[in-house]
Amino acid sequence: MSAEINWQKSSFSEGGAQCVEIAAHNGEILMRESDDPNVVTTTSRNKFAAFVAGVKAGEFDHFAN
């Protein structure tokens, strides 16, 4: 990935390590794990927005328990 990509991680990450990082690049959303930054998944902004809406609605809470 290019150096100009600005990766962002949640302020809720434990000590800032081992978390999911998100970036916007060329109209897509990129996701990676901070402990394996060479593996990047891409998705559209619309799909990511639907996922975030589901997270906010609690649809994925059972994965965090």
CHARMM-style PDB file with segment names, atoms N, HN, CA, C and O in Angstrom:
ATOM      1  N   MET     1       0.833  -1.182   0.000  1.00  0.00      PROA
ATOM      2  CA  MET     1       0.000   0.000   0.000  1.00  0.00      PROA
ATOM      3  C   MET     1       0.880   1.249   0.000  1.00  0.00      PROA
ATOM      4  O   MET     1       2.032   1.235   0.435  1.00  0.00      PROA
ATOM      5  N   SER     2       0.318   2.269  -0.479  1.00  0.00      PROA
ATOM      6  HN  SER     2      -0.618   2.281  -0.833  1.00  0.00      PROA
ATOM      7  CA  SER     2       1.031   3.525  -0.634  1.00  0.00      PROA
ATOM      8  C   SER     2       1.223   4.241   0.705  1.00  0.00      PROA
ATOM      9  O   SER     2       0.406   4.105   1.615  1.00  0.00      PROA
ATOM     10  N   ALA     3       2.302   4.997   0.812  1.00  0.00      PROA
ATOM     11  HN  ALA     3       2.966   5.108   0.073  1.00  0.00      PROA
ATOM     12  CA  ALA     3       2.618   5.704   2.053  1.00  0.00      PROA
ATOM     13  C   ALA     3       1.617   6.815   2.360  1.00  0.00      PROA
ATOM     14  O   ALA     3       1.475   7.198   3.521  1.00  0.00      PROA
ATOM     15  N   GLU     4       0.916   7.345   1.347  1.00  0.00      PROA
ATOM     16  HN  GLU     4       1.031   7.033   0.404  1.00  0.00      PROA
ATOM     17  CA  GLU     4      -0.015   8.445   1.600  1.00  0.00      PROA
ATOM     18  C   GLU     4      -1.329   7.997   2.236  1.00  0.00      PROA
ATOM     19  O   GLU     4      -2.172   8.838   2.546  1.00  0.00      PROA
ATOM     20  N   ILE     5      -1.518   6.722   2.432  1.00  0.00      PROA
ATOM     21  HN  ILE     5      -0.833   6.038   2.180  1.00  0.00      PROA
ATOM     22  CA  ILE     5      -2.738   6.239   3.078  1.00  0.00      PROA
ATOM     23  C   ILE     5      -2.658   6.545   4.572  1.00  0.00      PROA
ATOM     24  O   ILE     5      -1.678   6.209   5.238  1.00  0.00      PROA
ATOM     25  N   ASN     6      -3.711   7.190   5.087  1.00  0.00      PROA
ATOM     26  HN  ASN     6      -4.507   7.463   4.547  1.00  0.00      PROA
ATOM     27  CA  ASN     6      -3.766   7.583   6.494  1.00  0.00      PROA
ATOM     28  C   ASN     6      -4.622   6.571   7.253  1.00  0.00      PROA
ATOM     29  O   ASN     6      -5.849   6.677   7.261  1.00  0.00      PROA
ATOM     30  N   TRP     7      -3.989   5.603   7.883  1.00  0.00      PROA
ATOM     31  HN  TRP     7      -2.993   5.517   7.877  1.00  0.00      PROA
ATOM     32  CA  TRP     7      -4.696   4.567   8.629  1.00  0.00      PROA
ATOM     33  C   TRP     7      -5.183   5.130   9.954  1.00  0.00      PROA
ATOM     34  O   TRP     7      -4.497   5.925  10.597  1.00  0.00      PROA
ATOM     35  N   GLN     8      -6.376   4.708  10.353  1.00  0.00      PROA
ATOM     36  HN  GLN     8      -6.933   4.062   9.831  1.00  0.00      PROA
ATOM     37  CA  GLN     8      -6.970   5.171  11.614  1.00  0.00      PROA
ATOM     38  C   GLN     8      -7.436   3.968  12.402  1.00  0.00      PROA
ATOM     39  O   GLN     8      -8.018   3.035  11.849  1.00  0.00      PROA
ATOM     40  N   LYS     9      -7.176   3.996  13.700  1.00  0.00      PROA
ATOM     41  HN  LYS     9      -6.703   4.754  14.150  1.00  0.00      PROA
ATOM     42  CA  LYS     9      -7.686   2.930  14.564  1.00  0.00      PROA
ATOM     43  C   LYS     9      -8.500   3.540  15.689  1.00  0.00      PROA
ATOM     44  O   LYS     9      -8.393   4.731  15.982  1.00  0.00      PROA
ATOM     45  N   SER    10      -9.295   2.722  16.298  1.00  0.00      PROA
ATOM     46  HN  SER    10      -9.382   1.754  16.060  1.00  0.00      PROA
ATOM     47  CA  SER    10     -10.191   3.183  17.354  1.00  0.00      PROA
ATOM     48  C   SER    10      -9.424   3.631  18.592  1.00  0.00      PROA
ATOM     49  O   SER    10      -8.398   3.053  18.950  1.00  0.00      PROA
ATOM     50  N   SER    11      -9.937   4.657  19.226  1.00  0.00      PROA
ATOM     51  HN  SER    11     -10.771   5.126  18.935  1.00  0.00      PROA
ATOM     52  CA  SER    11      -9.355   5.097  20.493  1.00  0.00      PROA
ATOM     53  C   SER    11      -9.650   4.095  21.606  1.00  0.00      PROA
ATOM     54  O   SER    11      -9.104   4.211  22.703  1.00  0.00      PROA
ATOM     55  N   PHE    12     -10.508   3.113  21.333  1.00  0.00      PROA
ATOM     56  HN  PHE    12     -10.952   3.018  20.442  1.00  0.00      PROA
ATOM     57  CA  PHE    12     -10.826   2.074  22.306  1.00  0.00      PROA
ATOM     58  C   PHE    12      -9.856   0.892  22.237  1.00  0.00      PROA
ATOM     59  O   PHE    12      -9.993  -0.056  23.010  1.00  0.00      PROA
ATOM     60  N   SER    13      -8.886   0.930  21.332  1.00  0.00      PROA
ATOM     61  HN  SER    13      -8.775   1.700  20.704  1.00  0.00      PROA
ATOM     62  CA  SER    13      -7.905  -0.149  21.214  1.00  0.00      PROA
ATOM     63  C   SER    13      -7.093  -0.248  22.495  1.00  0.00      PROA
ATOM     64  O   SER    13      -6.700   0.764  23.076  1.00  0.00      PROA
ATOM     65  N   GLU    14      -6.849  -1.465  22.924  1.00  0.00      PROA
ATOM     66  HN  GLU    14      -7.168  -2.287  22.452  1.00  0.00      PROA
ATOM     67  CA  GLU    14      -6.085  -1.681  24.148  1.00  0.00      PROA
ATOM     68  C   GLU    14      -4.626  -1.308  23.923  1.00  0.00      PROA
ATOM     69  O   GLU    14      -3.893  -2.039  23.258  1.00  0.00      PROA
ATOM     70  N   GLY    15      -4.208  -0.193  24.464  1.00  0.00      PROA
ATOM     71  HN  GLY    15      -4.803   0.401  25.005  1.00  0.00      PROA
ATOM     72  CA  GLY    15      -2.830   0.246  24.328  1.00  0.00      PROA
ATOM     73  C   GLY    15      -2.454   0.627  22.900  1.00  0.00      PROA
ATOM     74  O   GLY    15      -1.279   0.859  22.616  1.00  0.00      PROA
ATOM     75  N   GLY    16      -3.429   0.694  21.999  1.00  0.00      PROA
ATOM     76  HN  GLY    16      -4.383   0.505  22.230  1.00  0.00      PROA
ATOM     77  CA  GLY    16      -3.153   1.072  20.616  1.00  0.00      PROA
ATOM     78  C   GLY    16      -2.587  -0.044  19.759  1.00  0.00      PROA
ATOM     79  O   GLY    16      -2.235   0.187  18.602  1.00  0.00      PROA
ATOM     80  N   ALA    17      -2.494  -1.242  20.299  1.00  0.00      PROA
ATOM     81  HN  ALA    17      -2.780  -1.429  21.239  1.00  0.00      PROA
ATOM     82  CA  ALA    17      -1.918  -2.357  19.539  1.00  0.00      PROA
ATOM     83  C   ALA    17      -2.988  -3.393  19.214  1.00  0.00      PROA
ATOM     84  O   ALA    17      -4.036  -3.449  19.857  1.00  0.00      PROA
ATOM     85  N   GLN    18      -2.709  -4.195  18.227  1.00  0.00      PROA
ATOM     86  HN  GLN    18      -1.857  -4.150  17.705  1.00  0.00      PROA
ATOM     87  CA  GLN    18      -3.558  -5.307  17.819  1.00  0.00      PROA
ATOM     88  C   GLN    18      -5.018  -4.899  17.668  1.00  0.00      PROA
ATOM     89  O   GLN    18      -5.881  -5.302  18.448  1.00  0.00      PROA
ATOM     90  N   CYS    19      -5.263  -4.108  16.666  1.00  0.00      PROA
ATOM     91  HN  CYS    19      -4.562  -3.781  16.033  1.00  0.00      PROA
ATOM     92  CA  CYS    19      -6.630  -3.686  16.409  1.00  0.00      PROA
ATOM     93  C   CYS    19      -6.849  -3.580  14.898  1.00  0.00      PROA
ATOM     94  O   CYS    19      -5.913  -3.725  14.112  1.00  0.00      PROA
ATOM     95  N   VAL    20      -8.070  -3.331  14.517  1.00  0.00      PROA
ATOM     96  HN  VAL    20      -8.830  -3.214  15.156  1.00  0.00      PROA
ATOM     97  CA  VAL    20      -8.409  -3.124  13.124  1.00  0.00      PROA
ATOM     98  C   VAL    20      -8.166  -1.660  12.787  1.00  0.00      PROA
ATOM     99  O   VAL    20      -8.539  -0.767  13.548  1.00  0.00      PROA
ATOM    100  N   GLU    21      -7.543  -1.423  11.650  1.00  0.00      PROA
ATOM    101  HN  GLU    21      -7.240  -2.148  11.032  1.00  0.00      PROA
ATOM    102  CA  GLU    21      -7.296  -0.073  11.170  1.00  0.00      PROA
ATOM    103  C   GLU    21      -8.098   0.151   9.894  1.00  0.00      PROA
ATOM    104  O   GLU    21      -8.278  -0.771   9.098  1.00  0.00      PROA
ATOM    105  N   ILE    22      -8.576   1.368   9.702  1.00  0.00      PROA
ATOM    106  HN  ILE    22      -8.430   2.117  10.348  1.00  0.00      PROA
ATOM    107  CA  ILE    22      -9.427   1.720   8.569  1.00  0.00      PROA
ATOM    108  C   ILE    22      -8.805   2.911   7.846  1.00  0.00      PROA
ATOM    109  O   ILE    22      -8.206   3.785   8.472  1.00  0.00      PROA
ATOM    110  N   ALA    23      -8.952   2.935   6.517  1.00  0.00      PROA
ATOM    111  HN  ALA    23      -9.438   2.225   6.008  1.00  0.00      PROA
ATOM    112  CA  ALA    23      -8.507   4.083   5.726  1.00  0.00      PROA
ATOM    113  C   ALA    23      -9.413   4.222   4.510  1.00  0.00      PROA
ATOM    114  O   ALA    23     -10.000   3.248   4.042  1.00  0.00      PROA
ATOM    115  N   ALA    24      -9.514   5.436   4.013  1.00  0.00      PROA
ATOM    116  HN  ALA    24      -9.037   6.227   4.394  1.00  0.00      PROA
ATOM    117  CA  ALA    24     -10.213   5.686   2.756  1.00  0.00      PROA
ATOM    118  C   ALA    24      -9.153   5.955   1.693  1.00  0.00      PROA
ATOM    119  O   ALA    24      -8.218   6.724   1.915  1.00  0.00      PROA
ATOM    120  N   HSD    25      -9.311   5.309   0.524  1.00  0.00      PROA
ATOM    121  HN  HSD    25     -10.070   4.684   0.343  1.00  0.00      PROA
ATOM    122  CA  HSD    25      -8.319   5.471  -0.543  1.00  0.00      PROA
ATOM    123  C   HSD    25      -8.961   5.168  -1.885  1.00  0.00      PROA
ATOM    124  O   HSD    25      -9.547   4.102  -2.074  1.00  0.00      PROA
ATOM    125  N   ASN    26      -8.851   6.095  -2.807  1.00  0.00      PROA
ATOM    126  HN  ASN    26      -8.374   6.961  -2.654  1.00  0.00      PROA
ATOM    127  CA  ASN    26      -9.386   5.916  -4.172  1.00  0.00      PROA
ATOM    128  C   ASN    26     -10.852   5.514  -4.177  1.00  0.00      PROA
ATOM    129  O   ASN    26     -11.261   4.677  -4.981  1.00  0.00      PROA
ATOM    130  N   GLY    27     -11.651   6.103  -3.286  1.00  0.00      PROA
ATOM    131  HN  GLY    27     -11.318   6.784  -2.633  1.00  0.00      PROA
ATOM    132  CA  GLY    27     -13.081   5.840  -3.262  1.00  0.00      PROA
ATOM    133  C   GLY    27     -13.491   4.553  -2.577  1.00  0.00      PROA
ATOM    134  O   GLY    27     -14.674   4.215  -2.566  1.00  0.00      PROA
ATOM    135  N   GLU    28     -12.548   3.829  -2.009  1.00  0.00      PROA
ATOM    136  HN  GLU    28     -11.586   4.104  -2.018  1.00  0.00      PROA
ATOM    137  CA  GLU    28     -12.851   2.590  -1.301  1.00  0.00      PROA
ATOM    138  C   GLU    28     -12.447   2.713   0.164  1.00  0.00      PROA
ATOM    139  O   GLU    28     -11.695   3.610   0.546  1.00  0.00      PROA
ATOM    140  N   ILE    29     -12.955   1.805   0.961  1.00  0.00      PROA
ATOM    141  HN  ILE    29     -13.566   1.076   0.651  1.00  0.00      PROA
ATOM    142  CA  ILE    29     -12.551   1.691   2.361  1.00  0.00      PROA
ATOM    143  C   ILE    29     -11.605   0.508   2.472  1.00  0.00      PROA
ATOM    144  O   ILE    29     -11.904  -0.586   1.993  1.00  0.00      PROA
ATOM    145  N   LEU    30     -10.470   0.732   3.100  1.00  0.00      PROA
ATOM    146  HN  LEU    30     -10.227   1.621   3.489  1.00  0.00      PROA
ATOM    147  CA  LEU    30      -9.470  -0.309   3.319  1.00  0.00      PROA
ATOM    148  C   LEU    30      -9.485  -0.691   4.790  1.00  0.00      PROA
ATOM    149  O   LEU    30      -9.670   0.163   5.657  1.00  0.00      PROA
ATOM    150  N   MET    31      -9.292  -1.969   5.069  1.00  0.00      PROA
ATOM    151  HN  MET    31      -9.142  -2.663   4.365  1.00  0.00      PROA
ATOM    152  CA  MET    31      -9.230  -2.464   6.446  1.00  0.00      PROA
ATOM    153  C   MET    31      -8.040  -3.401   6.574  1.00  0.00      PROA
ATOM    154  O   MET    31      -7.739  -4.171   5.663  1.00  0.00      PROA
ATOM    155  N   ARG    32      -7.373  -3.325   7.710  1.00  0.00      PROA
ATOM    156  HN  ARG    32      -7.618  -2.699   8.450  1.00  0.00      PROA
ATOM    157  CA  ARG    32      -6.270  -4.233   7.995  1.00  0.00      PROA
ATOM    158  C   ARG    32      -6.151  -4.412   9.500  1.00  0.00      PROA
ATOM    159  O   ARG    32      -6.722  -3.640  10.270  1.00  0.00      PROA
ATOM    160  N   GLU    33      -5.412  -5.425   9.915  1.00  0.00      PROA
ATOM    161  HN  GLU    33      -4.948  -6.052   9.289  1.00  0.00      PROA
ATOM    162  CA  GLU    33      -5.112  -5.617  11.330  1.00  0.00      PROA
ATOM    163  C   GLU    33      -3.738  -5.027  11.593  1.00  0.00      PROA
ATOM    164  O   GLU    33      -2.809  -5.243  10.815  1.00  0.00      PROA
ATOM    165  N   SER    34      -3.604  -4.292  12.672  1.00  0.00      PROA
ATOM    166  HN  SER    34      -4.359  -4.117  13.304  1.00  0.00      PROA
ATOM    167  CA  SER    34      -2.343  -3.605  12.948  1.00  0.00      PROA
ATOM    168  C   SER    34      -1.182  -4.580  13.121  1.00  0.00      PROA
ATOM    169  O   SER    34      -0.038  -4.221  12.842  1.00  0.00      PROA
ATOM    170  N   ASP    35      -1.450  -5.806  13.576  1.00  0.00      PROA
ATOM    171  HN  ASP    35      -2.379  -6.097  13.803  1.00  0.00      PROA
ATOM    172  CA  ASP    35      -0.363  -6.762  13.766  1.00  0.00      PROA
ATOM    173  C   ASP    35      -0.045  -7.548  12.492  1.00  0.00      PROA
ATOM    174  O   ASP    35       0.876  -8.365  12.499  1.00  0.00      PROA
ATOM    175  N   ASP    36      -0.787  -7.323  11.393  1.00  0.00      PROA
ATOM    176  HN  ASP    36      -1.536  -6.660  11.387  1.00  0.00      PROA
ATOM    177  CA  ASP    36      -0.509  -7.943  10.097  1.00  0.00      PROA
ATOM    178  C   ASP    36      -0.863  -6.944   8.993  1.00  0.00      PROA
ATOM    179  O   ASP    36      -1.791  -7.182   8.221  1.00  0.00      PROA
ATOM    180  N   PRO    37      -0.129  -5.822   8.913  1.00  0.00      PROA
ATOM    181  CA  PRO    37      -0.520  -4.714   8.037  1.00  0.00      PROA
ATOM    182  C   PRO    37      -0.413  -4.987   6.547  1.00  0.00      PROA
ATOM    183  O   PRO    37      -0.903  -4.190   5.747  1.00  0.00      PROA
ATOM    184  N   ASN    38       0.205  -6.076   6.153  1.00  0.00      PROA
ATOM    185  HN  ASN    38       0.603  -6.724   6.803  1.00  0.00      PROA
ATOM    186  CA  ASN    38       0.330  -6.378   4.726  1.00  0.00      PROA
ATOM    187  C   ASN    38      -0.912  -7.023   4.136  1.00  0.00      PROA
ATOM    188  O   ASN    38      -1.037  -7.114   2.915  1.00  0.00      PROA
ATOM    189  N   VAL    39      -1.834  -7.474   4.981  1.00  0.00      PROA
ATOM    190  HN  VAL    39      -1.732  -7.401   5.973  1.00  0.00      PROA
ATOM    191  CA  VAL    39      -3.085  -8.072   4.513  1.00  0.00      PROA
ATOM    192  C   VAL    39      -4.167  -7.005   4.609  1.00  0.00      PROA
ATOM    193  O   VAL    39      -4.550  -6.596   5.705  1.00  0.00      PROA
ATOM    194  N   VAL    40      -4.654  -6.557   3.461  1.00  0.00      PROA
ATOM    195  HN  VAL    40      -4.343  -6.889   2.571  1.00  0.00      PROA
ATOM    196  CA  VAL    40      -5.623  -5.467   3.400  1.00  0.00      PROA
ATOM    197  C   VAL    40      -6.881  -5.951   2.685  1.00  0.00      PROA
ATOM    198  O   VAL    40      -6.804  -6.577   1.627  1.00  0.00      PROA
ATOM    199  N   THR    41      -8.028  -5.656   3.268  1.00  0.00      PROA
ATOM    200  HN  THR    41      -8.090  -5.148   4.127  1.00  0.00      PROA
ATOM    201  CA  THR    41      -9.327  -5.949   2.669  1.00  0.00      PROA
ATOM    202  C   THR    41      -9.938  -4.642   2.204  1.00  0.00      PROA
ATOM    203  O   THR    41      -9.825  -3.625   2.888  1.00  0.00      PROA
ATOM    204  N   THR    42     -10.587  -4.656   1.042  1.00  0.00      PROA
ATOM    205  HN  THR    42     -10.679  -5.482   0.486  1.00  0.00      PROA
ATOM    206  CA  THR    42     -11.238  -3.444   0.545  1.00  0.00      PROA
ATOM    207  C   THR    42     -12.734  -3.664   0.440  1.00  0.00      PROA
ATOM    208  O   THR    42     -13.199  -4.785   0.235  1.00  0.00      PROA
ATOM    209  N   THR    43     -13.476  -2.587   0.581  1.00  0.00      PROA
ATOM    210  HN  THR    43     -13.098  -1.676   0.747  1.00  0.00      PROA
ATOM    211  CA  THR    43     -14.919  -2.619   0.411  1.00  0.00      PROA
ATOM    212  C   THR    43     -15.383  -1.248  -0.064  1.00  0.00      PROA
ATOM    213  O   THR    43     -14.617  -0.284  -0.051  1.00  0.00      PROA
ATOM    214  N   SER    44     -16.616  -1.171  -0.475  1.00  0.00      PROA
ATOM    215  HN  SER    44     -17.238  -1.953  -0.485  1.00  0.00      PROA
ATOM    216  CA  SER    44     -17.157   0.114  -0.920  1.00  0.00      PROA
ATOM    217  C   SER    44     -17.587   0.940   0.289  1.00  0.00      PROA
ATOM    218  O   SER    44     -17.786   0.410   1.383  1.00  0.00      PROA
ATOM    219  N   ARG    45     -17.727   2.234   0.074  1.00  0.00      PROA
ATOM    220  HN  ARG    45     -17.566   2.665  -0.814  1.00  0.00      PROA
ATOM    221  CA  ARG    45     -18.211   3.109   1.143  1.00  0.00      PROA
ATOM    222  C   ARG    45     -19.635   2.729   1.557  1.00  0.00      PROA
ATOM    223  O   ARG    45     -19.964   2.782   2.742  1.00  0.00      PROA
ATOM    224  N   ASN    46     -20.479   2.349   0.600  1.00  0.00      PROA
ATOM    225  HN  ASN    46     -20.211   2.306  -0.363  1.00  0.00      PROA
ATOM    226  CA  ASN    46     -21.860   1.970   0.923  1.00  0.00      PROA
ATOM    227  C   ASN    46     -21.911   0.721   1.787  1.00  0.00      PROA
ATOM    228  O   ASN    46     -22.672   0.668   2.754  1.00  0.00      PROA
ATOM    229  N   LYS    47     -21.119  -0.273   1.456  1.00  0.00      PROA
ATOM    230  HN  LYS    47     -20.500  -0.229   0.671  1.00  0.00      PROA
ATOM    231  CA  LYS    47     -21.098  -1.503   2.260  1.00  0.00      PROA
ATOM    232  C   LYS    47     -20.554  -1.229   3.655  1.00  0.00      PROA
ATOM    233  O   LYS    47     -21.059  -1.763   4.642  1.00  0.00      PROA
ATOM    234  N   PHE    48     -19.520  -0.394   3.731  1.00  0.00      PROA
ATOM    235  HN  PHE    48     -19.110   0.040   2.929  1.00  0.00      PROA
ATOM    236  CA  PHE    48     -18.963  -0.064   5.038  1.00  0.00      PROA
ATOM    237  C   PHE    48     -19.972   0.720   5.878  1.00  0.00      PROA
ATOM    238  O   PHE    48     -20.094   0.491   7.081  1.00  0.00      PROA
ATOM    239  N   ALA    49     -20.689   1.641   5.243  1.00  0.00      PROA
ATOM    240  HN  ALA    49     -20.590   1.826   4.265  1.00  0.00      PROA
ATOM    241  CA  ALA    49     -21.721   2.416   5.957  1.00  0.00      PROA
ATOM    242  C   ALA    49     -22.804   1.495   6.507  1.00  0.00      PROA
ATOM    243  O   ALA    49     -23.283   1.703   7.621  1.00  0.00      PROA
ATOM    244  N   ALA    50     -23.195   0.476   5.738  1.00  0.00      PROA
ATOM    245  HN  ALA    50     -22.805   0.307   4.833  1.00  0.00      PROA
ATOM    246  CA  ALA    50     -24.195  -0.485   6.208  1.00  0.00      PROA
ATOM    247  C   ALA    50     -23.653  -1.274   7.402  1.00  0.00      PROA
ATOM    248  O   ALA    50     -24.383  -1.535   8.358  1.00  0.00      PROA
ATOM    249  N   PHE    51     -22.384  -1.648   7.345  1.00  0.00      PROA
ATOM    250  HN  PHE    51     -21.791  -1.435   6.568  1.00  0.00      PROA
ATOM    251  CA  PHE    51     -21.769  -2.371   8.457  1.00  0.00      PROA
ATOM    252  C   PHE    51     -21.725  -1.499   9.712  1.00  0.00      PROA
ATOM    253  O   PHE    51     -22.081  -1.959  10.797  1.00  0.00      PROA
ATOM    254  N   VAL    52     -21.293  -0.254   9.574  1.00  0.00      PROA
ATOM    255  HN  VAL    52     -21.003   0.119   8.693  1.00  0.00      PROA
ATOM    256  CA  VAL    52     -21.226   0.663  10.725  1.00  0.00      PROA
ATOM    257  C   VAL    52     -22.613   0.865  11.327  1.00  0.00      PROA
ATOM    258  O   VAL    52     -22.757   0.910  12.549  1.00  0.00      PROA
ATOM    259  N   ALA    53     -23.632   0.986  10.481  1.00  0.00      PROA
ATOM    260  HN  ALA    53     -23.515   0.950   9.489  1.00  0.00      PROA
ATOM    261  CA  ALA    53     -25.003   1.123  10.986  1.00  0.00      PROA
ATOM    262  C   ALA    53     -25.395  -0.107  11.795  1.00  0.00      PROA
ATOM    263  O   ALA    53     -26.043   0.018  12.834  1.00  0.00      PROA
ATOM    264  N   GLY    54     -25.010  -1.291  11.332  1.00  0.00      PROA
ATOM    265  HN  GLY    54     -24.483  -1.392  10.488  1.00  0.00      PROA
ATOM    266  CA  GLY    54     -25.284  -2.522  12.070  1.00  0.00      PROA
ATOM    267  C   GLY    54     -24.554  -2.563  13.402  1.00  0.00      PROA
ATOM    268  O   GLY    54     -25.107  -3.012  14.406  1.00  0.00      PROA
ATOM    269  N   VAL    55     -23.309  -2.093  13.408  1.00  0.00      PROA
ATOM    270  HN  VAL    55     -22.861  -1.729  12.592  1.00  0.00      PROA
ATOM    271  CA  VAL    55     -22.545  -2.033  14.662  1.00  0.00      PROA
ATOM    272  C   VAL    55     -23.233  -1.096  15.649  1.00  0.00      PROA
ATOM    273  O   VAL    55     -23.405  -1.435  16.820  1.00  0.00      PROA
ATOM    274  N   LYS    56     -23.621   0.076  15.175  1.00  0.00      PROA
ATOM    275  HN  LYS    56     -23.481   0.352  14.224  1.00  0.00      PROA
ATOM    276  CA  LYS    56     -24.301   1.041  16.038  1.00  0.00      PROA
ATOM    277  C   LYS    56     -25.614   0.499  16.576  1.00  0.00      PROA
ATOM    278  O   LYS    56     -26.018   0.843  17.687  1.00  0.00      PROA
ATOM    279  N   ALA    57     -26.287  -0.347  15.799  1.00  0.00      PROA
ATOM    280  HN  ALA    57     -25.959  -0.626  14.897  1.00  0.00      PROA
ATOM    281  CA  ALA    57     -27.569  -0.919  16.220  1.00  0.00      PROA
ATOM    282  C   ALA    57     -27.387  -2.139  17.133  1.00  0.00      PROA
ATOM    283  O   ALA    57     -28.366  -2.693  17.632  1.00  0.00      PROA
ATOM    284  N   GLY    58     -26.121  -2.558  17.350  1.00  0.00      PROA
ATOM    285  HN  GLY    58     -25.326  -2.108  16.944  1.00  0.00      PROA
ATOM    286  CA  GLY    58     -25.874  -3.685  18.235  1.00  0.00      PROA
ATOM    287  C   GLY    58     -25.974  -5.044  17.582  1.00  0.00      PROA
ATOM    288  O   GLY    58     -25.958  -6.059  18.278  1.00  0.00      PROA
ATOM    289  N   GLU    59     -26.079  -5.097  16.250  1.00  0.00      PROA
ATOM    290  HN  GLU    59     -26.093  -4.273  15.685  1.00  0.00      PROA
ATOM    291  CA  GLU    59     -26.266  -6.367  15.548  1.00  0.00      PROA
ATOM    292  C   GLU    59     -25.073  -7.317  15.675  1.00  0.00      PROA
ATOM    293  O   GLU    59     -25.221  -8.521  15.468  1.00  0.00      PROA
ATOM    294  N   PHE    60     -23.903  -6.794  16.010  1.00  0.00      PROA
ATOM    295  HN  PHE    60     -23.782  -5.816  16.178  1.00  0.00      PROA
ATOM    296  CA  PHE    60     -22.702  -7.621  16.058  1.00  0.00      PROA
ATOM    297  C   PHE    60     -22.123  -7.746  17.468  1.00  0.00      PROA
ATOM    298  O   PHE    60     -21.010  -8.240  17.646  1.00  0.00      PROA
ATOM    299  N   ASP    61     -22.877  -7.301  18.457  1.00  0.00      PROA
ATOM    300  HN  ASP    61     -23.781  -6.899  18.312  1.00  0.00      PROA
ATOM    301  CA  ASP    61     -22.394  -7.328  19.832  1.00  0.00      PROA
ATOM    302  C   ASP    61     -21.974  -8.733  20.278  1.00  0.00      PROA
ATOM    303  O   ASP    61     -21.031  -8.878  21.055  1.00  0.00      PROA
ATOM    304  N   HSD    62     -22.660  -9.754  19.796  1.00  0.00      PROA
ATOM    305  HN  HSD    62     -23.426  -9.636  19.165  1.00  0.00      PROA
ATOM    306  CA  HSD    62     -22.346 -11.114  20.237  1.00  0.00      PROA
ATOM    307  C   HSD    62     -20.949 -11.555  19.798  1.00  0.00      PROA
ATOM    308  O   HSD    62     -20.414 -12.511  20.361  1.00  0.00      PROA
ATOM    309  N   PHE    63     -20.346 -10.896  18.819  1.00  0.00      PROA
ATOM    310  HN  PHE    63     -20.781 -10.120  18.362  1.00  0.00      PROA
ATOM    311  CA  PHE    63     -18.984 -11.244  18.412  1.00  0.00      PROA
ATOM    312  C   PHE    63     -17.946 -10.696  19.390  1.00  0.00      PROA
ATOM    313  O   PHE    63     -16.823 -11.198  19.444  1.00  0.00      PROA
ATOM    314  N   ALA    64     -18.307  -9.687  20.152  1.00  0.00      PROA
ATOM    315  HN  ALA    64     -19.219  -9.280  20.108  1.00  0.00      PROA
ATOM    316  CA  ALA    64     -17.350  -9.047  21.074  1.00  0.00      PROA
ATOM    317  C   ALA    64     -17.393  -9.672  22.464  1.00  0.00      PROA
ATOM    318  O   ALA    64     -16.587  -9.301  23.318  1.00  0.00      PROA
ATOM    319  N   ASN    65     -18.274 -10.573  22.711  1.00  0.00      PROA
ATOM    320  HN  ASN    65     -18.929 -10.874  22.017  1.00  0.00      PROA
ATOM    321  CA  ASN    65     -18.373 -11.183  24.055  1.00  0.00      PROA
ATOM    322  C   ASN    65     -17.579 -12.442  24.164  1.00  0.00      PROA
ATOM    323  OT1 ASN    65     -17.559 -13.069  25.223  1.00  0.00      PROA
TER     324      ASN     65
END
